[in-house]
C-alpha cells in the first residue's frame, strides 16, 4: 500500500518538554506539486507559507 499521509518528526525537542516545532514530510503527487508551484508563482509566496495559511484556516470543532 502506498502511504501518502504526512509523517511527523519532532525537532528541537528538549527532554521532558513538548517540542516547539514539528517538521512534516509531505508526499505529493506530480499534479499536486504542479498546482502548489503554480500557486506560489501566482501569489509570490513560499510553499511553506501557503501550507501554513491553509492549516490555520482549518476549522477547530
Backbone as CSV, one residue per row, in Angstrom:
resi,resn,N_x,N_y,N_z,CA_x,CA_y,CA_z,C_x,C_y,C_z
1,UNK,0.836,-1.177,0.000,0.000,0.000,0.000,0.883,1.243,0.000
2,UNK,0.586,2.173,-0.880,1.342,3.410,-0.976,0.831,4.378,0.084
3,UNK,1.673,4.736,1.025,1.303,5.617,2.126,1.514,7.063,1.712
4,UNK,0.440,7.848,1.702,0.552,9.243,1.299,0.338,10.217,2.457
5,UNK,0.102,9.706,3.642,-0.087,10.591,4.800,1.240,11.207,5.209
6,UNK,1.166,12.330,5.868,2.374,13.017,6.341,2.956,12.292,7.532
7,UNK,4.270,12.236,7.586,4.979,11.706,8.741,5.509,12.886,9.526
8,UNK,5.281,12.858,10.804,5.672,13.990,11.644,6.840,13.596,12.515
9,UNK,7.878,14.434,12.527,9.062,14.202,13.337,9.314,15.430,14.200
10,UNK,9.334,15.290,15.527,9.628,16.458,16.357,11.089,16.864,16.226
11,UNK,11.325,18.149,16.204,12.686,18.669,16.200,12.813,19.690,17.308
12,UNK,14.023,19.989,17.694,14.308,20.917,18.776,13.674,20.473,20.082
13,UNK,13.527,19.183,20.270,12.884,18.700,21.490,13.885,18.640,22.634
14,UNK,13.469,19.175,23.752,14.256,19.049,24.975,13.602,17.963,25.809
15,UNK,14.392,17.191,26.520,13.821,16.092,27.292,12.838,16.632,28.317
16,UNK,11.668,15.977,28.395,10.654,16.376,29.346,9.797,17.548,28.898
17,UNK,10.065,18.102,27.735,9.283,19.238,27.237,8.678,18.884,25.888
18,UNK,7.551,19.510,25.611,6.941,19.362,24.292,7.793,20.110,23.269
19,UNK,7.992,19.548,22.090,8.752,20.274,21.069,7.991,21.527,20.637
20,UNK,8.712,22.604,20.399,8.072,23.847,19.987,7.857,23.905,18.472
21,UNK,8.533,23.043,17.747,8.413,22.997,16.296,8.356,21.536,15.868
22,UNK,7.536,21.250,14.857,7.497,19.904,14.291,7.748,20.013,12.796
23,UNK,8.500,19.078,12.307,8.793,19.024,10.874,7.857,18.008,10.257
24,UNK,7.269,18.350,9.128,6.345,17.456,8.433,6.915,17.150,7.052
25,UNK,6.978,15.880,6.737,7.369,15.455,5.395,6.083,15.074,4.677
26,UNK,5.830,15.736,3.575,4.580,15.571,2.854,4.852,14.964,1.483
27,UNK,4.181,13.878,1.195,4.328,13.242,-0.115,3.208,13.748,-1.017
28,UNK,3.588,14.363,-2.140,2.623,14.925,-3.075,2.738,14.239,-4.426
29,UNK,1.615,14.163,-5.115,1.634,13.649,-6.488,2.232,14.730,-7.384
30,UNK,2.674,14.369,-8.577,3.187,15.390,-9.502,2.159,16.486,-9.790
31,UNK,0.887,16.119,-9.888,-0.155,17.121,-10.123,-0.283,18.080,-8.943
32,UNK,-0.184,17.548,-7.721,-0.265,18.393,-6.530,0.927,19.345,-6.451
33,UNK,2.108,18.854,-6.802,3.306,19.697,-6.813,3.141,20.818,-7.833
34,UNK,2.670,20.463,-9.005,2.473,21.460,-10.057,1.483,22.536,-9.613
35,UNK,0.394,22.108,-8.995,-0.619,23.048,-8.521,-0.046,23.976,-7.445
36,UNK,0.724,23.413,-6.519,1.340,24.216,-5.461,2.346,25.202,-6.055
37,UNK,3.175,24.743,-6.995,4.157,25.622,-7.632,3.474,26.755,-8.390
38,UNK,2.389,26.445,-9.090,1.650,27.476,-9.821,1.066,28.501,-8.858
39,UNK,0.568,28.024,-7.722,0.006,28.936,-6.734,1.107,29.820,-6.143
40,UNK,2.279,29.245,-5.914,3.429,30.016,-5.419,3.793,31.116,-6.406
41,UNK,3.866,30.758,-7.683,4.189,31.749,-8.717,3.141,32.853,-8.774
42,UNK,1.877,32.461,-8.673,0.773,33.404,-8.791,0.723,34.363,-7.609
43,UNK,0.981,33.845,-6.385,0.879,34.676,-5.180,2.199,35.316,-4.781
44,UNK,3.318,34.751,-5.261,4.625,35.233,-4.833,5.009,34.753,-3.445
45,UNK,4.279,33.775,-2.925,4.544,33.245,-1.590,5.322,31.947,-1.684
46,UNK,6.030,31.617,-0.594,6.728,30.343,-0.481,5.705,29.245,-0.186
47,UNK,6.014,28.016,-0.592,5.112,26.890,-0.369,4.803,26.711,1.116
48,UNK,5.807,26.864,1.978,5.584,26.677,3.413,4.568,27.685,3.940
49,UNK,4.593,28.906,3.414,3.638,29.917,3.856,2.216,29.574,3.420
50,UNK,2.083,29.060,2.207,0.769,28.671,1.699,0.212,27.514,2.530
51,UNK,1.032,26.522,2.789,0.596,25.372,3.577,0.227,25.808,4.993
52,UNK,1.046,26.660,5.593,0.775,27.149,6.946,-0.555,27.909,6.991
53,UNK,-0.811,28.762,5.989,-2.071,29.505,5.925,-3.262,28.563,5.806
54,UNK,-3.139,27.530,4.990,-4.228,26.570,4.838,-4.513,25.853,6.149
55,UNK,-3.469,25.483,6.880,-3.657,24.811,8.164,-4.330,25.752,9.157
56,UNK,-3.926,27.011,9.173,-4.504,27.980,10.105,-6.000,28.218,9.824
57,UNK,-6.423,27.997,8.583,-7.830,28.190,8.217,-8.706,26.990,8.537
58,UNK,-8.115,25.867,8.946,-8.901,24.681,9.266,-9.804,24.953,10.464
59,UNK,-11.067,24.534,10.360,-11.974,24.756,11.500,-11.615,23.809,12.651
60,UNK,-11.727,24.329,13.848,-11.487,23.520,15.032,-12.830,23.323,15.717
61,UNK,-13.200,22.075,15.881,-14.511,21.796,16.493,-14.364,21.128,17.830
